[in-house]
Amino acid sequence: MNKLAIPLFLLVVVGLIAAGLYLGGFLENDEALDASGGDGQVAESSEGDTGTSGGPSGVPVSPIKTAQFTPSVDGSGVTTRLDGRETGIALTGVVTDPNGEPLAKAKVALIRDLSQVKTRAQEGDTLLELSTEADGRFRFQNLARGEIYVLRAKHAEYTTERRHPIDPFTPATLQQTIKLKDGVGIAGAVTDSNGSPLEGVEVSVYDTNVSNADPLAKPEQWSTTDATGKYGVEHLTAGLKKVIVRKEGFGTDGRNGVNLKDETEGARDVNFTLGAGFTIRGHVKDQRTDAPIADALVTARVVSMLAQHRQNPRPSADEAAGDAGGQDKDRSAPNRGRRPSRNMMNARAATAKSFLTSSTRTDEDGNFVITGVLEARYLLSVKARGYQDSHGRSADFNTDSNVIEMVQSARILGRVIDDESGKPVASFTVATSATPTPLFTAARSRQRFQTEDGTFSYVDVPPGKHYLIGAADGYAGGRTEPIVVLAEQEVTGIEIRLVRGATIRGVVRDTEGQAVKGARISLAQPSSGDPAADIFRRLIGSQMRVSSDKTTSTDKNGEWKIPHILAGRYSIKVVHRNYTDAETAPVTCEDRGVVDAPEVTLARGGTISGVVLKKNGAPDGKATVMITSDDPKVPVNRSMTTNSKGEFEAKGLKAGVYRVVVAQRNGEFDLLKILQSRQDPKNIVTVRDGELVKLEL
C-alpha cells in the first residue's frame, strides 16, 4: 500500500465505523472540548452541582447529580449511594512503595469512567478520594453495578498509577494492589526574552495518555523554578507528556509530545523562553435577554501569531532589487529560494502553539479574563449549560471588549410517572437516543433529576429527531415517541411512563453438562439477517460497553436472570474468560412476565498467551495486545493490557486463525506500525480446541 493509499484507507475505515456506531445506536450527541488541562469532553455537570442554576431567560434549570457517592463522616472509605440504597459491593486494596512495603498517606481516588469504549477510559467525576493509613489499605463500599470506574493512586514521593477498568461485575478487579514507582523526571530552565532566569514559574506536566472530561484537570506532577530559573518535575510515569509553563505577566508557553521512553531515563534540557504576556477580557451574555451568563467555560486557542508581522526580518538590498524585477539566477525557477510568506509563517507558528489552549469560567456577572496570552489572534469557544456552544469568535491579544452572545439551546420539559399507578417517580435519569431501543446511552447524554413531582427540564438538546429514554431503579425504563426538535425550541408536555418490565432468565453449562459460574450475561441486538451488517455490528459492539442494567453473571448453579427488561427482541450473549463466547437465538418479551432463554453450552476453546518485550529485552508492562480473527464467521476482537511482567493471556478462543498485534508499546500508540505488523506472517497464529499457543512479541 503506497503512502497516499494509507490515509485514504484509514479515512474510509473511520467513516464506516462512525456510520456503524450511529446506526447501531452507539453514538449519542456528545461534543468534544479540548483544553489545556486535558484532552476530552465536558461532562454534563461538575461534582457538587447540588442547587438550581440559572438557565436561559432566568428560568431555573433542574439540578443534575453526577456524583454517585458521598463521603462518610469518619473518612473510613464507607460510601453511600445518593438514593440511599446499599449495594454491598466493595473495592478494597493496598498501596505499596517500590519495595512492596505498605505506603501511608497515599491519595486513592475512585473516578467515574465516561467512556463508551471498553479499552479506553475517560475520567469524569472524582466520586471519593481517601488517604491510606499506616498499613497502606483502602476500601470503597457500595459501588454500583454496571458502572465502570478508574482507580487512581498518587503520593508526593512516587508516581501516579491507575487501574482500569474497575468493574463490579468482575470480582477480580475489586481487589487491587497498586505498587507506586520512583518514576523519571523532566528538567530544564526558564528565562525571559533577555536571557535572564525567571524564578517562580509554574511548570506543569500532563500525561497525554490520560483522557479527562474536566478541561481544568490537575496535572500529573508540577514544580516551580528556583532563583536560577531551573526546575525539575519528578516522579513521572513513562510515555508522552505535555509541559505547560506559566508565570504572571508572561505569555504561557509549553511543549507537546515530550517522550519519556522508559522508566529509567527522563528528559533533560527542556528549556523555555517566556515573552511578554497579555490578557483577553470579555463578557458572555444571553443573546435574547442580554442577561449575563455565569459559570460559562471560555476556551482560547491560538490561530495566528500576529507578532510575525513585525518580527519578519527586513529583506536585504539584493533581495529588494530582486523583488523589484531584477534577475536572480537563484530565483529563476518557481519557489527556488523564495522566502516563506507571512501567512505561511504565521500558520506554522500557530500550528506549533495550537495545543496551548487556555480556559477559564465567567464570574457571576458574566465576565472573564484569560491571562498568559501570547501576541497572537485567538479563537474563543464558549460552553454553558442551557445554551448552544459558541465557536468561531476571534479575539486579539490585549483586547477587553469581547462580547459573546449565546443562543439558548433547545429544551424538553415533561414528567416521569409510574406506568401502573400514574404516580410521579422522584429520582430518575433522562437521556436522548437516535434509536428507540439503544442497548446503552452515553454517560454524557444522561441528565439526573430529583424532583418530588417527577418533572424535568432536559436542556442542551441538539436540533433533530430524538427519543427520550427514562430510567430509574426498579424499572425497566420508558421511552417516548420520536420528538423533532428545532433550534432554540422549547418542547413541553412530554410524559415518560416507566414500566417494571419483564424478567429474562436462563442457565449456562459446559460441554460436560457442568454448571458454569461467573459467566457474563448481556443482552444483544439480534441478527438483522444481513451477514455483512451483523459482522460489522459485532465488531463494533465488541469494543463498546453494554447498558449497565442489561448485564449480570451466572451463580454457582450456572443460573442467571435479568429483571426490568423493556418489551422487544433480544439475543443473549455469554462471555467467560475460560470459554468461547456464545450467543443465543433471539427471544421475545413483553413489558411484564418471565421469559426462559435457551440453555447455553460453552466450549473450552484454545488459549493464546505470551510476553511483550521492549527493545532492550525488558518486559513491557504498558503494552496493549489486540487479537482478531481472520474468519468473518468467528467475530473475535479482543484487546488486553500486559501485566507488570509484560504477560498477556486470552482464553476461550474458537478454533481458527488469528492475528496478534501489539497495538501499544510502552504506552505509545503507533497506527502505522499496527498496519504494518498486521501484514507480518509471524503475527498470524492458528489455534485449535484445547491448545495453548505461546508467543514472544
C-alpha positions as CSV (number, residue, x, y, z in Angstrom):
1,M,0.0,0.0,0.0
2,N,1.5,3.3,-1.1
3,K,1.8,6.4,1.2
4,L,-1.2,8.1,-0.4
5,A,-3.4,5.0,-0.1
6,I,-2.8,4.5,3.6
7,P,-4.6,7.8,4.8
8,L,-7.4,7.2,2.2
9,F,-7.9,3.7,3.5
10,L,-7.9,5.0,7.1
11,L,-10.5,7.7,6.3
12,V,-12.8,5.0,4.7
13,V,-12.4,2.8,7.8
14,V,-13.1,5.6,10.2
15,G,-16.1,6.7,8.2
16,L,-17.6,3.2,8.1
17,I,-17.0,2.7,11.8
18,A,-18.7,6.0,12.6
19,A,-21.6,5.2,10.4
20,G,-22.0,1.8,12.1
21,L,-21.8,3.3,15.6
22,Y,-24.5,5.8,14.7
23,L,-26.9,3.3,13.0
24,G,-26.4,0.9,15.9
25,G,-27.3,3.5,18.4
26,F,-23.8,3.6,19.8
27,L,-23.2,7.3,19.2
28,E,-25.0,9.9,21.1
29,N,-25.0,13.7,20.9
30,D,-21.7,14.5,22.5
31,E,-19.3,17.3,21.6
32,A,-15.7,17.4,22.5
33,L,-14.0,20.4,24.0
34,D,-10.2,20.4,24.1
35,A,-8.5,22.3,26.8
36,S,-5.1,22.8,28.4
37,G,-5.8,20.6,31.4
38,G,-6.7,17.5,29.4
39,D,-7.9,16.2,26.1
40,G,-11.5,15.1,26.5
41,Q,-15.1,16.1,26.7
42,V,-17.0,18.2,29.1
43,A,-19.4,16.2,31.3
44,E,-23.0,17.3,31.9
45,S,-22.1,19.0,35.1
46,S,-19.4,19.1,37.7
47,E,-19.3,17.2,41.0
48,G,-21.1,19.1,43.7
49,D,-23.8,20.7,41.5
50,T,-26.5,20.4,44.0
51,G,-28.6,23.5,43.6
52,T,-30.6,25.0,40.8
53,S,-28.6,27.1,38.3
54,G,-29.8,29.9,36.1
55,G,-30.7,28.9,32.6
56,P,-31.8,31.0,29.6
57,S,-34.2,33.9,30.4
58,G,-33.6,33.3,34.1
59,V,-35.6,30.0,34.0
60,P,-34.3,27.7,36.8
61,V,-32.7,24.6,35.5
62,S,-33.3,21.4,37.4
63,P,-30.1,20.2,39.2
64,I,-28.1,17.4,37.7
65,K,-26.3,15.0,40.1
66,T,-23.3,13.3,38.6
67,A,-21.6,12.0,41.7
68,Q,-22.7,8.5,42.8
69,F,-21.2,8.7,46.3
70,T,-20.9,10.9,49.3
71,P,-18.0,10.5,51.8
72,S,-18.7,9.2,55.3
73,V,-18.1,11.5,58.3
74,D,-15.2,9.4,59.7
75,G,-13.4,9.2,56.3
76,S,-13.1,5.4,56.6
77,G,-14.0,4.9,52.9
78,V,-17.6,3.8,53.6
79,T,-19.7,5.4,50.9
80,T,-23.4,5.8,50.4
81,R,-25.4,6.0,47.2
82,L,-27.2,9.3,46.8
83,D,-30.5,7.4,46.6
84,G,-29.7,5.8,50.0
85,R,-29.5,2.2,48.6
86,E,-26.8,-0.1,49.8
87,T,-25.3,-2.3,47.0
88,G,-23.0,-4.4,49.2
89,I,-20.2,-4.2,46.5
90,A,-16.8,-3.2,47.9
91,L,-13.5,-2.3,46.3
92,T,-10.5,-3.0,48.6
93,G,-6.8,-2.9,48.2
94,V,-3.4,-1.7,49.3
95,V,-0.9,0.8,48.0
96,T,2.8,0.0,48.3
97,D,6.1,1.7,47.6
98,P,8.6,0.4,45.0
99,N,9.9,-2.2,47.5
100,G,6.5,-3.6,48.1
101,E,6.1,-2.0,51.6
102,P,2.7,-0.6,52.6
103,L,2.5,3.1,51.9
104,A,0.8,5.6,54.2
105,K,-0.8,8.9,53.2
106,A,-1.2,7.8,49.6
107,K,-4.3,9.5,48.0
108,V,-6.6,6.9,46.4
109,A,-9.4,8.2,44.2
110,L,-12.4,6.4,42.7
111,I,-13.3,8.1,39.4
112,R,-16.3,7.6,37.2
113,D,-15.4,6.4,33.7
114,L,-17.4,8.2,31.0
115,S,-16.0,6.3,28.0
116,Q,-18.2,4.2,25.8
117,V,-15.2,2.2,24.6
118,K,-14.1,-0.8,26.7
119,T,-10.3,-0.3,26.4
120,R,-10.1,3.4,26.7
121,A,-11.1,5.3,29.8
122,Q,-12.3,8.9,30.0
123,E,-12.1,10.2,33.6
124,G,-15.2,12.0,34.8
125,D,-16.2,12.9,38.4
126,T,-13.9,12.0,41.3
127,L,-16.5,10.3,43.4
128,L,-14.4,9.9,46.5
129,E,-10.7,10.3,47.5
130,L,-9.2,8.6,50.6
131,S,-5.9,8.6,52.3
132,T,-4.3,5.3,53.2
133,E,-3.4,4.5,56.8
134,A,-0.1,3.0,58.0
135,D,-1.0,-0.4,56.5
136,G,-1.5,1.2,53.1
137,R,-5.0,-0.2,52.8
138,F,-8.1,1.5,51.4
139,R,-11.8,0.5,51.0
140,F,-14.7,1.9,48.9
141,Q,-18.1,0.5,49.5
142,N,-21.4,0.4,47.7
143,L,-20.2,0.5,44.1
144,A,-23.0,0.5,41.6
145,R,-23.4,-2.5,39.3
146,G,-23.0,-1.6,35.7
147,E,-20.8,1.5,36.3
148,I,-17.2,1.4,35.3
149,Y,-14.5,3.1,37.4
150,V,-10.9,4.2,37.3
151,L,-8.9,3.8,40.4
152,R,-6.0,6.3,40.8
153,A,-3.3,6.3,43.5
154,K,-0.8,9.0,44.0
155,H,1.8,10.1,46.5
156,A,4.1,13.1,46.7
157,E,7.3,11.0,46.6
158,Y,6.2,8.5,43.9
159,T,4.5,8.2,40.5
160,T,0.7,8.3,39.9
161,E,-0.7,5.0,38.9
162,R,-4.1,4.0,37.6
163,R,-6.1,0.8,37.4
164,H,-8.9,0.4,34.8
165,P,-11.4,-1.0,34.4
166,I,-12.9,-1.4,37.9
167,D,-16.0,-3.4,37.1
168,P,-18.4,-4.6,39.8
169,F,-19.4,-7.5,37.6
170,T,-15.7,-8.7,37.6
171,P,-14.7,-9.7,41.1
172,A,-11.0,-9.9,40.2
173,T,-11.0,-6.1,39.6
174,L,-12.4,-5.4,43.1
175,Q,-9.2,-6.4,44.9
176,Q,-6.2,-4.2,43.9
177,T,-2.5,-4.0,44.9
178,I,-1.0,-0.8,43.5
179,K,2.7,-0.5,43.6
180,L,3.9,3.1,43.1
181,K,7.3,3.7,41.4
182,D,10.1,6.2,41.7
183,G,9.5,7.3,38.1
184,V,11.5,9.7,36.0
185,G,11.8,13.4,35.6
186,I,11.8,16.3,33.3
187,A,14.3,19.1,33.9
188,G,15.3,22.4,32.3
189,A,15.4,26.1,32.7
190,V,13.1,29.1,32.0
191,T,14.4,32.5,31.0
192,D,12.9,35.7,29.8
193,S,13.4,37.2,26.3
194,N,16.6,38.9,27.5
195,G,18.1,35.6,28.7
196,S,17.6,36.3,32.4
197,P,16.5,33.4,34.6
198,L,12.9,33.5,35.8
199,E,12.0,32.4,39.4
200,G,8.6,31.1,40.4
201,V,7.5,29.9,37.0
202,E,4.9,27.1,37.4
203,V,5.8,24.1,35.3
204,S,3.0,21.5,34.9
205,V,3.3,18.1,33.2
206,Y,0.2,16.4,31.8
207,D,0.0,12.7,30.7
208,T,-1.3,12.7,27.2
209,N,-2.4,9.1,27.6
210,V,-5.0,10.1,30.2
211,S,-8.3,11.4,28.8
212,N,-10.1,13.7,31.2
213,A,-13.6,15.2,30.9
214,D,-12.5,18.2,33.0
215,P,-10.8,20.8,30.9
216,L,-9.3,22.3,34.0
217,A,-7.9,19.0,35.3
218,K,-4.9,18.9,37.5
219,P,-1.5,17.9,36.0
220,E,0.3,14.6,36.7
221,Q,3.0,16.5,38.5
222,W,4.2,20.1,38.8
223,S,7.0,22.2,40.2
224,T,8.3,25.8,40.1
225,T,11.6,27.3,39.0
226,D,14.2,28.4,41.6
227,A,16.2,31.6,41.7
228,T,18.4,30.4,38.8
229,G,15.4,29.6,36.6
230,K,15.9,25.9,36.8
231,Y,13.2,23.4,37.5
232,G,12.8,19.6,37.9
233,V,9.5,17.7,37.8
234,E,10.0,14.3,39.3
235,H,8.0,11.0,39.8
236,L,6.6,10.8,36.3
237,T,5.5,7.7,34.5
238,A,6.9,6.7,31.1
239,G,5.1,7.9,28.0
240,L,4.2,11.1,26.1
241,K,3.9,14.3,28.1
242,K,2.7,17.8,27.6
243,V,4.6,20.5,29.5
244,I,3.0,23.9,30.2
245,V,4.9,26.8,31.8
246,R,3.1,29.8,33.3
247,K,4.0,32.9,35.2
248,E,2.0,36.0,35.9
249,G,2.9,38.8,33.5
250,F,4.4,36.5,30.9
251,G,3.0,34.6,27.9
252,T,2.2,30.9,28.6
253,D,4.4,28.5,26.7
254,G,4.9,24.8,26.5
255,R,6.0,21.7,24.6
256,N,3.8,18.9,23.4
257,G,5.0,15.3,22.9
258,V,7.9,15.1,25.3
259,N,8.7,11.4,25.2
260,L,9.8,9.7,28.4
261,K,10.6,6.4,26.7
262,D,11.2,4.2,29.7
263,E,11.1,4.3,33.5
264,T,14.9,4.7,33.9
265,E,15.6,7.7,31.7
266,G,13.9,11.1,31.9
267,A,14.3,14.3,29.8
268,R,16.8,17.0,30.4
269,D,17.3,20.5,28.9
270,V,13.6,21.0,28.3
271,N,14.1,24.8,28.3
272,F,11.7,27.7,27.7
273,T,11.9,31.4,26.9
274,L,8.9,33.4,28.0
275,G,8.0,36.6,26.3
276,A,5.6,39.3,27.3
277,G,2.2,38.1,28.5
278,F,-1.2,39.8,27.7
279,T,-4.8,39.3,28.5
280,I,-8.1,38.8,26.7
281,R,-11.1,40.1,28.6
282,G,-14.7,39.8,27.7
283,H,-18.4,39.3,28.6
284,V,-20.8,36.4,27.9
285,K,-24.5,37.2,27.8
286,D,-27.8,35.8,26.6
287,Q,-28.5,36.9,23.0
288,R,-32.2,37.4,23.6
289,T,-32.3,39.0,27.1
290,D,-28.8,40.4,27.5
291,A,-28.6,38.7,30.9
292,P,-25.1,37.7,32.0
293,I,-24.2,34.1,31.8
294,A,-22.3,32.9,34.9
295,D,-20.0,29.8,35.0
296,A,-19.6,29.6,31.3
297,L,-16.5,27.8,30.2
298,V,-14.4,30.0,27.9
299,T,-11.5,28.4,25.9
300,A,-9.0,30.3,23.8
301,R,-6.8,28.7,21.1
302,V,-4.1,30.3,19.0
303,V,-4.9,30.7,15.3
304,S,-2.4,33.3,14.1
305,M,0.8,34.7,15.5
306,L,0.3,38.4,14.9
307,A,3.9,39.1,16.1
308,Q,5.2,37.6,13.0
309,H,4.1,40.7,11.0
310,R,6.7,42.7,12.9
311,Q,9.3,40.1,13.6
312,N,9.9,39.1,10.0
313,P,13.4,40.3,9.0
314,R,13.7,43.1,6.5
315,P,14.8,41.9,3.1
316,S,18.4,42.7,2.1
317,A,19.1,45.2,-0.7
318,D,19.8,42.4,-3.1
319,E,16.5,40.7,-2.2
320,A,14.7,44.0,-2.6
321,A,16.2,44.5,-6.0
322,G,15.1,41.0,-7.0
323,D,11.6,41.7,-5.8
324,A,11.6,44.9,-7.9
325,G,12.2,42.9,-11.0
326,G,16.0,42.3,-11.0
327,Q,17.2,38.9,-12.4
328,D,18.5,36.5,-9.8
329,K,19.6,33.1,-11.0
330,D,18.7,31.5,-7.6
331,R,15.2,32.8,-8.1
332,S,14.7,31.9,-11.7
333,A,12.8,28.7,-11.0
334,P,9.4,28.7,-9.3
335,N,9.7,28.5,-5.5
336,R,13.5,28.3,-5.6
337,G,14.9,30.5,-2.8
338,R,11.5,32.1,-2.1
339,R,11.0,33.3,1.4
340,P,8.0,31.8,3.2
341,S,5.1,34.2,3.0
342,R,4.0,35.9,6.2
343,N,0.7,33.9,6.2
344,M,2.7,30.7,5.8
345,M,5.0,31.6,8.7
346,N,2.0,32.6,10.8
347,A,0.2,29.3,10.1
348,R,3.3,27.3,11.0
349,A,3.8,29.2,14.2
350,A,0.1,28.9,15.1
351,T,0.1,25.2,14.5
352,A,3.1,24.8,16.7
353,K,1.3,26.7,19.5
354,S,-2.2,25.2,18.9
355,F,-2.0,22.9,21.9
356,L,-1.6,26.0,24.2
357,T,-5.3,26.3,24.9
358,S,-6.3,28.4,28.0
359,S,-9.6,28.0,29.8
360,T,-11.5,29.9,32.4
361,R,-15.0,30.4,33.7
362,T,-17.1,33.5,33.8
363,D,-17.9,35.1,37.1
364,E,-21.5,35.9,38.4
365,D,-21.6,39.0,36.1
366,G,-20.6,37.0,33.0
367,N,-17.1,38.5,32.8
368,F,-14.0,36.5,32.0
369,V,-10.2,37.2,31.9
370,I,-7.8,34.9,30.1
371,T,-4.2,35.6,31.2
372,G,-0.8,34.5,29.8
373,V,-1.9,35.3,26.3
374,L,0.7,35.5,23.5
375,E,1.0,38.2,20.9
376,A,-1.5,36.4,18.7
377,R,-5.0,36.1,17.5
378,Y,-7.2,33.5,19.3
379,L,-10.3,31.6,18.6
380,L,-12.8,31.7,21.5
381,S,-15.1,28.9,22.2
382,V,-17.8,29.1,24.9
383,K,-19.8,26.3,26.5
384,A,-22.6,27.0,29.0
385,R,-25.4,24.8,30.3
386,G,-28.7,25.7,28.6
387,Y,-27.1,27.3,25.6
388,Q,-25.8,26.3,22.2
389,D,-22.0,26.1,22.1
390,S,-20.4,29.2,20.7
391,H,-17.5,28.7,18.3
392,G,-15.7,30.9,15.8
393,R,-15.3,34.2,17.7
394,S,-11.8,35.6,17.2
395,A,-10.1,37.9,19.7
396,D,-6.7,39.6,19.5
397,F,-4.3,39.8,22.5
398,N,-4.8,42.7,24.9
399,T,-8.4,43.2,24.0
400,D,-11.1,43.9,26.6
401,S,-14.3,44.4,24.7
402,N,-15.0,40.8,23.5
403,V,-18.8,40.4,23.9
404,I,-20.0,36.9,23.2
405,E,-23.8,36.4,22.8
406,M,-25.1,32.9,23.3
407,V,-28.2,31.4,21.8
408,Q,-30.5,29.3,24.0
409,S,-30.3,25.6,23.3
410,A,-33.5,23.6,22.8
411,R,-35.0,22.0,25.8
412,I,-37.7,19.4,26.5
413,L,-39.9,19.8,29.6
414,G,-42.1,16.9,30.9
415,R,-42.6,14.5,33.7
416,V,-41.8,10.9,34.6
417,I,-44.5,8.6,36.1
418,D,-45.1,5.0,37.1
419,D,-47.0,3.3,34.2
420,E,-49.2,1.3,36.6
421,S,-50.1,3.8,39.3
422,G,-49.7,7.0,37.4
423,K,-47.7,8.4,40.4
424,P,-44.6,10.6,39.8
425,V,-41.2,9.0,40.0
426,A,-39.0,11.2,42.2
427,S,-35.4,10.1,41.2
428,F,-34.6,9.2,37.6
429,T,-32.4,9.9,34.6
430,V,-33.4,11.1,31.1
431,A,-31.2,10.6,28.1
432,T,-31.5,11.2,24.3
433,S,-31.0,8.5,21.7
434,A,-31.1,8.2,18.0
435,T,-32.9,4.9,18.2
436,P,-35.9,3.8,20.3
437,T,-34.1,0.7,21.8
438,P,-30.4,1.5,22.5
439,L,-28.5,-1.1,24.4
440,F,-26.9,1.8,26.3
441,T,-26.9,5.5,26.4
442,A,-23.9,7.7,26.6
443,A,-22.9,8.9,30.1
444,R,-22.7,12.5,28.8
445,S,-26.2,12.4,27.4
446,R,-27.8,11.3,30.7
447,Q,-29.2,14.1,32.9
448,R,-30.2,13.2,36.5
449,F,-33.2,14.6,38.3
450,Q,-34.5,14.5,41.8
451,T,-38.0,16.1,41.9
452,E,-41.0,15.2,44.1
453,D,-43.5,15.7,41.3
454,G,-41.4,13.9,38.6
455,T,-40.9,16.9,36.4
456,F,-37.8,17.5,34.4
457,S,-36.2,20.1,32.1
458,Y,-33.8,18.4,29.7
459,V,-31.5,21.0,28.3
460,D,-28.9,21.3,25.6
461,V,-30.9,19.3,23.0
462,P,-29.3,19.5,19.6
463,P,-31.7,20.1,16.7
464,G,-33.0,16.9,15.1
465,K,-35.1,13.8,15.9
466,H,-34.6,12.2,19.3
467,Y,-36.1,9.6,21.6
468,L,-36.1,10.3,25.3
469,I,-35.1,7.3,27.4
470,G,-36.2,7.4,31.0
471,A,-34.6,5.2,33.7
472,A,-34.9,4.6,37.4
473,D,-34.1,2.0,40.0
474,G,-36.7,-0.8,40.0
475,Y,-37.9,-0.1,36.5
476,A,-37.2,-1.4,33.0
477,G,-37.4,2.2,31.8
478,G,-39.6,4.1,29.4
479,R,-39.3,5.9,26.1
480,T,-41.2,8.5,24.1
481,E,-42.2,8.5,20.5
482,P,-39.7,10.4,18.3
483,I,-39.5,14.1,19.1
484,V,-38.4,16.5,16.4
485,V,-36.6,19.5,18.0
486,L,-35.7,22.7,16.3
487,A,-33.0,25.2,17.3
488,E,-33.9,27.2,20.4
489,Q,-37.3,25.4,20.7
490,E,-38.9,24.6,24.0
491,V,-40.9,21.4,23.8
492,T,-43.4,20.9,26.6
493,G,-46.0,18.3,27.8
494,I,-43.7,15.3,27.3
495,E,-44.6,12.3,29.5
496,I,-42.3,9.3,30.1
497,R,-44.1,6.3,31.6
498,L,-41.8,3.9,33.4
499,V,-42.7,0.2,33.3
500,R,-41.4,-2.6,35.6
501,G,-40.6,-4.8,32.6
502,A,-40.1,-8.5,32.1
503,T,-37.5,-10.8,33.5
504,I,-35.4,-13.0,31.2
505,R,-33.7,-16.0,32.9
506,G,-31.6,-19.0,31.8
507,V,-28.7,-21.4,32.6
508,V,-25.2,-21.9,31.3
509,R,-23.3,-25.2,31.2
510,D,-20.1,-26.5,29.7
511,T,-19.9,-29.4,27.2
512,E,-19.8,-31.9,30.0
513,G,-23.1,-30.6,31.5
514,Q,-21.4,-28.9,34.5
515,A,-22.7,-25.5,35.6
516,V,-20.5,-22.5,34.6
517,K,-20.2,-19.9,37.4
518,G,-19.2,-16.3,36.8
519,A,-20.2,-16.1,33.1
520,R,-21.0,-12.6,32.0
521,I,-24.6,-12.4,30.6
522,S,-25.7,-9.4,28.5
523,L,-28.5,-8.6,26.1
524,A,-27.6,-8.0,22.5
525,Q,-29.3,-6.8,19.4
526,P,-30.4,-9.9,17.4
527,S,-29.3,-10.6,13.9
528,S,-30.5,-8.3,11.1
529,G,-30.5,-11.1,8.5
530,D,-27.6,-9.3,6.7
531,P,-24.4,-11.3,7.4
532,A,-22.1,-8.4,6.4
533,A,-24.0,-6.0,8.6
534,D,-24.0,-8.5,11.5
535,I,-20.3,-8.9,11.3
536,F,-19.7,-5.2,11.3
537,R,-22.1,-4.7,14.2
538,R,-20.4,-7.4,16.3
539,L,-17.0,-5.9,15.5
540,I,-18.1,-2.5,16.8
541,G,-20.1,-4.0,19.7
542,S,-17.1,-6.0,20.9
543,Q,-15.4,-2.7,21.6
544,M,-18.4,-0.9,23.1
545,R,-19.9,-1.1,26.6
546,V,-23.3,-2.7,27.1
547,S,-26.0,-0.9,29.1
548,S,-25.4,-1.0,32.8
549,D,-28.7,-2.6,33.7
550,K,-28.7,-5.2,31.0
551,T,-25.9,-7.4,32.4
552,T,-25.5,-10.0,35.1
553,S,-23.4,-13.0,36.0
554,T,-24.2,-16.7,36.5
555,D,-24.3,-18.1,40.0
556,K,-22.8,-21.4,41.3
557,N,-25.6,-23.3,39.6
558,G,-25.0,-21.6,36.3
559,E,-28.3,-19.8,36.6
560,W,-28.9,-16.1,35.8
561,K,-31.7,-13.6,35.4
562,I,-32.0,-10.0,34.2
563,P,-35.1,-8.2,35.5
564,H,-36.7,-5.0,34.3
565,I,-36.4,-5.6,30.5
566,L,-38.4,-3.5,28.1
567,A,-40.6,-5.3,25.5
568,G,-38.6,-6.3,22.4
569,R,-36.4,-9.0,20.8
570,Y,-33.1,-9.8,22.3
571,S,-30.2,-12.2,21.9
572,I,-28.4,-13.4,25.0
573,K,-24.6,-13.0,24.8
574,V,-22.5,-15.2,27.1
575,V,-18.8,-14.4,27.9
576,H,-16.4,-16.2,30.2
577,R,-12.6,-15.9,30.1
578,N,-12.1,-19.7,30.1
579,Y,-14.6,-20.5,27.4
580,T,-15.6,-19.4,23.9
581,D,-18.2,-16.8,23.6
582,A,-21.8,-17.8,22.7
583,E,-25.0,-16.1,21.6
584,T,-28.5,-17.5,21.7
585,A,-31.3,-17.2,19.1
586,P,-33.5,-14.2,19.7
587,V,-36.1,-14.3,22.5
588,T,-39.1,-12.0,22.6
589,C,-40.5,-10.5,25.8
590,E,-43.4,-8.1,26.7
591,D,-43.4,-5.4,29.3
592,R,-44.3,-8.0,32.0
593,G,-43.8,-11.6,32.8
594,V,-40.9,-14.1,32.9
595,V,-39.2,-15.4,29.7
596,D,-37.0,-18.5,29.7
597,A,-34.0,-18.2,27.4
598,P,-32.5,-21.2,25.6
599,E,-29.9,-23.1,27.6
600,V,-26.3,-22.1,26.6
601,T,-23.4,-24.6,26.3
602,L,-19.9,-23.2,26.4
603,A,-16.9,-24.9,24.9
604,R,-13.4,-24.6,26.3
605,G,-11.6,-23.4,23.1
606,G,-8.0,-22.5,22.8
607,T,-5.6,-20.1,24.5
608,I,-3.1,-17.6,23.3
609,S,-0.6,-16.3,25.9
610,G,2.7,-14.6,25.7
611,V,5.0,-11.8,26.8
612,V,5.7,-8.4,25.2
613,L,9.3,-7.2,25.4
614,K,11.0,-3.9,24.9
615,K,13.9,-3.4,22.6
616,N,16.3,-3.9,25.5
617,G,14.7,-7.2,26.3
618,A,12.9,-6.0,29.4
619,P,9.2,-6.8,29.9
620,D,6.8,-4.2,28.7
621,G,4.2,-3.7,31.4
622,K,2.3,-1.0,29.5
623,A,1.6,-2.8,26.2
624,T,-1.8,-3.4,24.6
625,V,-2.3,-6.5,22.6
626,M,-5.1,-7.0,20.1
627,I,-6.2,-10.4,18.9
628,T,-8.5,-10.5,15.9
629,S,-10.0,-13.3,13.8
630,D,-9.4,-13.6,10.0
631,D,-12.6,-15.6,9.7
632,P,-15.7,-13.4,9.4
633,K,-17.8,-16.2,10.8
634,V,-15.7,-16.0,14.0
635,P,-16.1,-12.3,15.1
636,V,-13.3,-12.2,17.7
637,N,-11.8,-8.8,18.5
638,R,-10.1,-8.8,21.9
639,S,-7.9,-6.2,23.4
640,M,-5.9,-6.6,26.6
641,T,-3.1,-4.9,28.5
642,T,0.0,-6.6,29.8
643,N,0.8,-7.0,33.5
644,S,4.0,-5.8,35.2
645,K,5.9,-8.8,33.8
646,G,4.7,-8.0,30.2
647,E,2.5,-11.0,30.1
648,F,-0.9,-11.4,28.5
649,E,-3.4,-14.3,28.1
650,A,-6.6,-14.8,26.0
651,K,-8.6,-17.9,26.8
652,G,-11.7,-19.3,25.3
653,L,-10.8,-18.7,21.6
654,K,-12.7,-20.6,19.0
655,A,-10.6,-22.8,16.7
656,G,-9.3,-20.7,13.8
657,V,-6.7,-18.3,12.5
658,Y,-5.9,-15.1,14.5
659,R,-3.7,-12.0,14.1
660,V,-1.9,-11.0,17.2
661,V,-0.7,-7.4,17.1
662,V,0.9,-5.1,19.7
663,A,-1.2,-2.0,19.4
664,Q,0.6,0.0,22.0
665,R,4.2,-0.4,23.2
666,N,5.3,1.2,26.5
667,G,2.2,3.3,26.5
668,E,2.7,4.7,23.0
669,F,0.3,4.2,20.1
670,D,1.6,3.9,16.5
671,L,-1.0,3.4,13.9
672,L,1.4,2.9,11.0
673,K,3.3,0.1,12.9
674,I,0.0,-1.6,13.6
675,L,-1.0,-1.6,9.9
676,Q,2.5,-2.9,9.0
677,S,2.5,-5.6,11.7
678,R,-0.9,-6.9,10.5
679,Q,0.8,-8.0,7.3
680,D,3.7,-9.8,9.1
681,P,3.1,-13.6,8.8
682,K,4.8,-14.0,12.2
683,N,1.8,-12.4,13.8
684,I,-0.7,-14.9,12.3
685,V,-1.5,-17.8,14.7
686,T,-3.6,-20.9,14.3
687,V,-5.5,-22.1,17.4
688,R,-7.1,-25.5,17.9
689,D,-9.6,-26.5,20.6
690,G,-7.8,-27.2,23.9
691,E,-4.5,-25.9,22.5
692,L,-2.2,-23.4,24.2
693,V,-0.1,-21.1,21.9
694,K,2.7,-19.2,23.5
695,L,4.2,-16.1,21.8
696,E,7.0,-13.6,22.4
697,L,6.3,-10.2,20.8
